[in-house]
Amino acid sequence: MPSLAQKRSDDIVKDEEETSEAGRPAKRVKVTPQEADDEDEEITQQDEVRSSDLYLDTINRAVLDFDFEKVCSVSLSNVNIYGCLVCGKYFQGRGRKSYAYAHSIHEDHHVFINLETTKVYVLPDGYPVSDPSLEDISYVLAPRFTPNSVSTLSTPAHLTKPSYDLASKSYLPGYVGLNDIKHNDHMNVIIHSLLHVPPLRDFLLLSNFRGKEPELLKRFAALAKKVWNPRLFKSQVSPHEFLQEVNRASAGKFRLEQQGDPVEFLGWLLNRLHKDLGGSKKKNSSIIFSTFQGELRVENQQVLVRPDSGENEKPRFDIDRDIKASESPFLFLAVDLPPPPLFQDAVEKNIIPQVSIQSVLAKYDGRTTQESLGQLRRFKCKKLPQYIILHFKRFTKNAFVEEKNPTIINFPLRGLDFRSYVDAPPDNLSTLYDLIANVTHESVAGTTRDKENTVWKAHLRAAGGGGEGEKWFMIQDLIVEETRKEMIFLGETVLQIWERRAHNTNGENMDVDRS
């Protein structure tokens, strides 16, 4: 039986061995996400929340930017990511073998926030901190909206509530610039246009996607909340995180570094969001269909040359022959522009034609015919959606070059009547529509499309509009300016979104522009 002195001697030797082993420099071990999570859970069980901490004065809000993709700056993993509130860098985990733990020791930065749960921890000690002064950081990271706050975004009261960033620069939530990271301005104008459609905007702002929803849907909702956030640290937002997922989801079709077609991007995004929301081919199966989907009636008839027809007589529908009719849903209507003049005027400058929007919408009156591949076709809407998206086909391709049609379109801002373009409009729904978004294209003069020198702009109606005091904003990447209503017509319009006016039971046409 060992003596008491021998036991003490063995304990001292054991302690010295542990001390020497702990004193050796540890090798950097690659941390798996599961190990980091397990270690964090062990620490969390022993943590006690502290209300304040002496390290909180080291937080630098000016360097915090939560717009970029949340991946570790060392391992490039997106699992269990923490942001350093001192320098703004992202690191994985907070256990003793994690990169955040090593950063806290080597750089003497001690305050970290979990980018998913918004909980704040002090490292290397590993205890959580709950302090009222940190609430603004968690709100910027994950903005929260209520039905009450969302209900005022489309009212004139929203214009009277400017917000201020850290530099005391005023901005209006929802009308903030988006970074043009490389060549993504054609996607920025679509993002802004969709985020100003009230039903879709409200759905995204009130969403709480925390489960297994598709990543694109979660990131688009997060971007919407940042654009409408009244407590931003900077009066601009970067769509980098959302556009990175767009690149992945589209298999590289829409990339940051390559100019593209905003209408093509819009069509892909609407269909992808509809699919991610669990939508099907049924009507109103998602917020996308219930907001933008209408029905179109298409009539076809084969062209026959009659012996008594004149040389310049256009083919027309023959009621004595078979007419094939079909119905198809649509998310936006394509509108053809008249061809530009081939010759120049006396001073050798191109004549830029102007047409009214009613003349180009005549394609959908059910009488105007189009001939294509030996078939005559005519169109008429059977059901109009709550929000109509019009695409003006300004670009055409031939065997040599992509051409641009510089025709200017004249349109009213309020009270465009679609009654002539729909079969039997219902009595309980108005056919008057007001413009809420207008996307224009600018490039060098001429009829050839120059993608490299293209500028895309979005004109957005502010806070519901209406009346003489109606305000419009022009947004081009980071430039946000209030614009005069008369300037909206001067651009080469490519895309418009029209909002159905609330039905007036008295039958009075209020607020109708004449153009």
LINURZI-V740201 format. One record per residue. N is the residue number from 1. RES is the residue in three letters. SS is DSSP state (alpha for helix, beta for strand, coil for the rest). NEAR is the number of other C-alpha atoms within 10 Angstrom. Layout:
N/RES/SS/NEAR ; N/RES/SS/NEAR
//
This chain:
1/MET/coil/3 ; 2/PRO/coil/6 ; 3/SER/coil/7 ; 4/LEU/alpha/8 ; 5/ALA/alpha/8 ; 6/GLN/alpha/9 ; 7/LYS/alpha/10 ; 8/ARG/alpha/11 ; 9/SER/alpha/10 ; 10/ASP/alpha/11 ; 11/ASP/alpha/11 ; 12/ILE/alpha/11 ; 13/VAL/alpha/11 ; 14/LYS/alpha/11 ; 15/ASP/alpha/11 ; 16/GLU/alpha/12 ; 17/GLU/alpha/12 ; 18/GLU/alpha/11 ; 19/THR/alpha/11 ; 20/SER/alpha/9 ; 21/GLU/alpha/11 ; 22/ALA/alpha/10 ; 23/GLY/alpha/9 ; 24/ARG/coil/8 ; 25/PRO/coil/7 ; 26/ALA/coil/9 ; 27/LYS/coil/7 ; 28/ARG/coil/10 ; 29/VAL/coil/8 ; 30/LYS/coil/11 ; 31/VAL/coil/16 ; 32/THR/coil/16 ; 33/PRO/alpha/17 ; 34/GLN/alpha/12 ; 35/GLU/alpha/15 ; 36/ALA/alpha/20 ; 37/ASP/alpha/18 ; 38/ASP/alpha/14 ; 39/GLU/alpha/17 ; 40/ASP/alpha/18 ; 41/GLU/alpha/13 ; 42/GLU/alpha/11 ; 43/ILE/alpha/16 ; 44/THR/alpha/14 ; 45/GLN/alpha/8 ; 46/GLN/alpha/9 ; 47/ASP/coil/15 ; 48/GLU/coil/11 ; 49/VAL/coil/13 ; 50/ARG/beta/13 ; 51/SER/coil/10 ; 52/SER/coil/13 ; 53/ASP/coil/13 ; 54/LEU/alpha/6 ; 55/TYR/alpha/12 ; 56/LEU/alpha/17 ; 57/ASP/alpha/9 ; 58/THR/alpha/13 ; 59/ILE/coil/19 ; 60/ASN/coil/13 ; 61/ARG/alpha/15 ; 62/ALA/alpha/14 ; 63/VAL/alpha/14 ; 64/LEU/coil/20 ; 65/ASP/coil/17 ; 66/PHE/coil/20 ; 67/ASP/coil/17 ; 68/PHE/coil/14 ; 69/GLU/coil/16 ; 70/LYS/coil/22 ; 71/VAL/coil/19 ; 72/CYS/coil/21 ; 73/SER/coil/14 ; 74/VAL/coil/12 ; 75/SER/coil/13 ; 76/LEU/coil/13 ; 77/SER/coil/15 ; 78/ASN/coil/16 ; 79/VAL/coil/18 ; 80/ASN/coil/21 ; 81/ILE/beta/25 ; 82/TYR/beta/30 ; 83/GLY/beta/25 ; 84/CYS/beta/25 ; 85/LEU/coil/24 ; 86/VAL/coil/22 ; 87/CYS/coil/18 ; 88/GLY/coil/18 ; 89/LYS/coil/21 ; 90/TYR/beta/26 ; 91/PHE/beta/29 ; 92/GLN/beta/29 ; 93/GLY/coil/27 ; 94/ARG/coil/29 ; 95/GLY/coil/24 ; 96/ARG/coil/17 ; 97/LYS/coil/19 ; 98/SER/coil/22 ; 99/TYR/alpha/24 ; 100/ALA/alpha/28 ; 101/TYR/alpha/23 ; 102/ALA/alpha/19 ; 103/HIS/alpha/18 ; 104/SER/alpha/19 ; 105/ILE/alpha/12 ; 106/HIS/alpha/8 ; 107/GLU/coil/10 ; 108/ASP/coil/12 ; 109/HIS/coil/22 ; 110/HIS/coil/23 ; 111/VAL/beta/27 ; 112/PHE/beta/31 ; 113/ILE/beta/23 ; 114/ASN/beta/21 ; 115/LEU/coil/18 ; 116/GLU/coil/14 ; 117/THR/coil/12 ; 118/THR/coil/18 ; 119/LYS/coil/15 ; 120/VAL/beta/25 ; 121/TYR/beta/23 ; 122/VAL/beta/21 ; 123/LEU/coil/22 ; 124/PRO/coil/19 ; 125/ASP/coil/15 ; 126/GLY/coil/22 ; 127/TYR/beta/16 ; 128/PRO/beta/22 ; 129/VAL/beta/22 ; 130/SER/coil/15 ; 131/ASP/coil/14 ; 132/PRO/alpha/9 ; 133/SER/alpha/9 ; 134/LEU/alpha/16 ; 135/GLU/alpha/12 ; 136/ASP/alpha/15 ; 137/ILE/alpha/20 ; 138/SER/alpha/17 ; 139/TYR/alpha/16 ; 140/VAL/alpha/20 ; 141/LEU/alpha/23 ; 142/ALA/coil/18 ; 143/PRO/coil/19 ; 144/ARG/coil/16 ; 145/PHE/coil/16 ; 146/THR/coil/11 ; 147/PRO/alpha/10 ; 148/ASN/alpha/8 ; 149/SER/alpha/12 ; 150/VAL/alpha/16 ; 151/SER/coil/12 ; 152/THR/coil/14 ; 153/LEU/coil/21 ; 154/SER/coil/17 ; 155/THR/coil/13 ; 156/PRO/alpha/17 ; 157/ALA/alpha/10 ; 158/HIS/alpha/18 ; 159/LEU/alpha/15 ; 160/THR/alpha/9 ; 161/LYS/coil/13 ; 162/PRO/coil/12 ; 163/SER/beta/16 ; 164/TYR/beta/18 ; 165/ASP/coil/15 ; 166/LEU/coil/13 ; 167/ALA/coil/10 ; 168/SER/coil/11 ; 169/LYS/coil/12 ; 170/SER/beta/14 ; 171/TYR/beta/21 ; 172/LEU/coil/20 ; 173/PRO/coil/23 ; 174/GLY/coil/20 ; 175/TYR/coil/22 ; 176/VAL/coil/25 ; 177/GLY/beta/21 ; 178/LEU/beta/25 ; 179/ASN/coil/19 ; 180/ASP/coil/19 ; 181/ILE/coil/14 ; 182/LYS/coil/11 ; 183/HIS/coil/19 ; 184/ASN/coil/24 ; 185/ASP/alpha/24 ; 186/HIS/alpha/28 ; 187/MET/alpha/25 ; 188/ASN/alpha/24 ; 189/VAL/alpha/27 ; 190/ILE/alpha/21 ; 191/ILE/alpha/22 ; 192/HIS/alpha/23 ; 193/SER/alpha/22 ; 194/LEU/alpha/17 ; 195/LEU/coil/23 ; 196/HIS/coil/25 ; 197/VAL/coil/19 ; 198/PRO/alpha/18 ; 199/PRO/alpha/16 ; 200/LEU/alpha/18 ; 201/ARG/alpha/19 ; 202/ASP/alpha/20 ; 203/PHE/alpha/14 ; 204/LEU/alpha/22 ; 205/LEU/alpha/24 ; 206/LEU/coil/16 ; 207/SER/coil/16 ; 208/ASN/coil/12 ; 209/PHE/coil/15 ; 210/ARG/coil/8 ; 211/GLY/coil/7 ; 212/LYS/coil/7 ; 213/GLU/coil/12 ; 214/PRO/coil/14 ; 215/GLU/alpha/15 ; 216/LEU/alpha/21 ; 217/LEU/alpha/20 ; 218/LYS/alpha/20 ; 219/ARG/alpha/20 ; 220/PHE/alpha/21 ; 221/ALA/alpha/22 ; 222/ALA/alpha/23 ; 223/LEU/alpha/23 ; 224/ALA/alpha/25 ; 225/LYS/alpha/26 ; 226/LYS/alpha/28 ; 227/VAL/alpha/24 ; 228/TRP/coil/22 ; 229/ASN/coil/24 ; 230/PRO/coil/21 ; 231/ARG/coil/19 ; 232/LEU/coil/23 ; 233/PHE/coil/22 ; 234/LYS/coil/18 ; 235/SER/coil/25 ; 236/GLN/beta/21 ; 237/VAL/beta/22 ; 238/SER/coil/22 ; 239/PRO/coil/26 ; 240/HIS/alpha/19 ; 241/GLU/alpha/18 ; 242/PHE/alpha/21 ; 243/LEU/alpha/23 ; 244/GLN/alpha/18 ; 245/GLU/alpha/19 ; 246/VAL/alpha/23 ; 247/ASN/alpha/14 ; 248/ARG/alpha/13 ; 249/ALA/alpha/15 ; 250/SER/coil/14 ; 251/ALA/coil/10 ; 252/GLY/coil/12 ; 253/LYS/coil/12 ; 254/PHE/coil/23 ; 255/ARG/coil/20 ; 256/LEU/coil/20 ; 257/GLU/coil/11 ; 258/GLN/coil/14 ; 259/GLN/coil/18 ; 260/GLY/coil/19 ; 261/ASP/coil/13 ; 262/PRO/alpha/22 ; 263/VAL/alpha/20 ; 264/GLU/alpha/12 ; 265/PHE/alpha/18 ; 266/LEU/alpha/21 ; 267/GLY/alpha/12 ; 268/TRP/alpha/15 ; 269/LEU/alpha/17 ; 270/LEU/alpha/16 ; 271/ASN/alpha/15 ; 272/ARG/alpha/17 ; 273/LEU/alpha/18 ; 274/HIS/alpha/19 ; 275/LYS/alpha/17 ; 276/ASP/alpha/16 ; 277/LEU/coil/16 ; 278/GLY/coil/10 ; 279/GLY/coil/18 ; 280/SER/coil/12 ; 281/LYS/coil/11 ; 282/LYS/coil/8 ; 283/LYS/coil/12 ; 284/ASN/coil/14 ; 285/SER/coil/15 ; 286/SER/coil/18 ; 287/ILE/alpha/17 ; 288/ILE/alpha/20 ; 289/PHE/alpha/23 ; 290/SER/alpha/16 ; 291/THR/alpha/19 ; 292/PHE/alpha/21 ; 293/GLN/coil/22 ; 294/GLY/beta/22 ; 295/GLU/beta/17 ; 296/LEU/beta/22 ; 297/ARG/beta/19 ; 298/VAL/beta/18 ; 299/GLU/beta/19 ; 300/ASN/beta/19 ; 301/GLN/beta/20 ; 302/GLN/beta/19 ; 303/VAL/coil/17 ; 304/LEU/coil/13 ; 305/VAL/coil/9 ; 306/ARG/coil/8 ; 307/PRO/coil/6 ; 308/ASP/coil/6 ; 309/SER/coil/10 ; 310/GLY/coil/8 ; 311/GLU/coil/6 ; 312/ASN/coil/6 ; 313/GLU/coil/7 ; 314/LYS/coil/11 ; 315/PRO/coil/17 ; 316/ARG/coil/16 ; 317/PHE/coil/19 ; 318/ASP/coil/12 ; 319/ILE/coil/8 ; 320/ASP/coil/6 ; 321/ARG/coil/9 ; 322/ASP/coil/11 ; 323/ILE/coil/15 ; 324/LYS/beta/11 ; 325/ALA/beta/13 ; 326/SER/beta/11 ; 327/GLU/beta/14 ; 328/SER/beta/11 ; 329/PRO/beta/16 ; 330/PHE/beta/19 ; 331/LEU/coil/21 ; 332/PHE/coil/21 ; 333/LEU/beta/17 ; 334/ALA/beta/16 ; 335/VAL/beta/19 ; 336/ASP/beta/14 ; 337/LEU/coil/20 ; 338/PRO/coil/15 ; 339/PRO/coil/12 ; 340/PRO/coil/16 ; 341/PRO/coil/13 ; 342/LEU/coil/7 ; 343/PHE/coil/10 ; 344/GLN/beta/11 ; 345/ASP/coil/9 ; 346/ALA/coil/8 ; 347/VAL/coil/6 ; 348/GLU/coil/8 ; 349/LYS/coil/10 ; 350/ASN/beta/17 ; 351/ILE/coil/15 ; 352/ILE/coil/12 ; 353/PRO/coil/14 ; 354/GLN/beta/13 ; 355/VAL/beta/14 ; 356/SER/beta/13 ; 357/ILE/alpha/17 ; 358/GLN/alpha/16 ; 359/SER/alpha/12 ; 360/VAL/alpha/15 ; 361/LEU/alpha/19 ; 362/ALA/alpha/18 ; 363/LYS/alpha/20 ; 364/TYR/alpha/23 ; 365/ASP/beta/18 ; 366/GLY/coil/19 ; 367/ARG/coil/15 ; 368/THR/coil/14 ; 369/THR/coil/21 ; 370/GLN/beta/15 ; 371/GLU/beta/16 ; 372/SER/beta/10 ; 373/LEU/coil/7 ; 374/GLY/coil/10 ; 375/GLN/beta/15 ; 376/LEU/beta/19 ; 377/ARG/beta/24 ; 378/ARG/beta/20 ; 379/PHE/beta/24 ; 380/LYS/beta/22 ; 381/CYS/beta/27 ; 382/LYS/beta/18 ; 383/LYS/beta/19 ; 384/LEU/coil/23 ; 385/PRO/coil/20 ; 386/GLN/coil/22 ; 387/TYR/beta/25 ; 388/ILE/beta/23 ; 389/ILE/beta/21 ; 390/LEU/beta/20 ; 391/HIS/beta/18 ; 392/PHE/beta/20 ; 393/LYS/beta/17 ; 394/ARG/coil/21 ; 395/PHE/beta/16 ; 396/THR/beta/12 ; 397/LYS/beta/11 ; 398/ASN/coil/7 ; 399/ALA/coil/5 ; 400/PHE/coil/6 ; 401/VAL/coil/10 ; 402/GLU/beta/14 ; 403/GLU/beta/16 ; 404/LYS/beta/21 ; 405/ASN/coil/22 ; 406/PRO/coil/25 ; 407/THR/coil/20 ; 408/ILE/beta/18 ; 409/ILE/beta/21 ; 410/ASN/beta/17 ; 411/PHE/coil/18 ; 412/PRO/coil/16 ; 413/LEU/coil/25 ; 414/ARG/coil/22 ; 415/GLY/coil/22 ; 416/LEU/beta/23 ; 417/ASP/beta/15 ; 418/PHE/coil/19 ; 419/ARG/alpha/15 ; 420/SER/alpha/17 ; 421/TYR/alpha/23 ; 422/VAL/beta/21 ; 423/ASP/coil/16 ; 424/ALA/coil/11 ; 425/PRO/coil/17 ; 426/PRO/coil/11 ; 427/ASP/coil/9 ; 428/ASN/coil/10 ; 429/LEU/coil/15 ; 430/SER/coil/20 ; 431/THR/coil/22 ; 432/LEU/beta/20 ; 433/TYR/beta/23 ; 434/ASP/beta/25 ; 435/LEU/beta/22 ; 436/ILE/beta/23 ; 437/ALA/beta/27 ; 438/ASN/beta/26 ; 439/VAL/beta/27 ; 440/THR/beta/19 ; 441/HIS/beta/17 ; 442/GLU/beta/15 ; 443/SER/coil/16 ; 444/VAL/coil/12 ; 445/ALA/coil/11 ; 446/GLY/coil/13 ; 447/THR/coil/14 ; 448/THR/beta/17 ; 449/ARG/coil/20 ; 450/ASP/coil/15 ; 451/LYS/coil/15 ; 452/GLU/coil/10 ; 453/ASN/coil/10 ; 454/THR/coil/16 ; 455/VAL/beta/16 ; 456/TRP/beta/23 ; 457/LYS/beta/23 ; 458/ALA/beta/27 ; 459/HIS/beta/27 ; 460/LEU/beta/26 ; 461/ARG/beta/25 ; 462/ALA/coil/24 ; 463/ALA/coil/20 ; 464/GLY/coil/17 ; 465/GLY/coil/20 ; 466/GLY/coil/17 ; 467/GLY/coil/10 ; 468/GLU/coil/7 ; 469/GLY/coil/8 ; 470/GLU/coil/14 ; 471/LYS/coil/19 ; 472/TRP/beta/20 ; 473/PHE/beta/21 ; 474/MET/beta/22 ; 475/ILE/beta/24 ; 476/GLN/beta/22 ; 477/ASP/coil/24 ; 478/LEU/coil/15 ; 479/ILE/beta/14 ; 480/VAL/beta/19 ; 481/GLU/beta/15 ; 482/GLU/beta/15 ; 483/THR/beta/15 ; 484/ARG/coil/12 ; 485/LYS/alpha/14 ; 486/GLU/alpha/8 ; 487/MET/alpha/10 ; 488/ILE/alpha/22 ; 489/PHE/alpha/16 ; 490/LEU/alpha/11 ; 491/GLY/coil/17 ; 492/GLU/beta/23 ; 493/THR/beta/26 ; 494/VAL/beta/21 ; 495/LEU/beta/27 ; 496/GLN/beta/20 ; 497/ILE/beta/23 ; 498/TRP/beta/23 ; 499/GLU/beta/22 ; 500/ARG/beta/21 ; 501/ARG/coil/18 ; 502/ALA/coil/13 ; 503/HIS/coil/15 ; 504/ASN/coil/12 ; 505/THR/coil/10 ; 506/ASN/coil/6 ; 507/GLY/coil/8 ; 508/GLU/coil/8 ; 509/ASN/coil/11 ; 510/MET/coil/13 ; 511/ASP/coil/13 ; 512/VAL/coil/17 ; 513/ASP/coil/12 ; 514/ARG/coil/10 ; 515/SER/coil/11
//
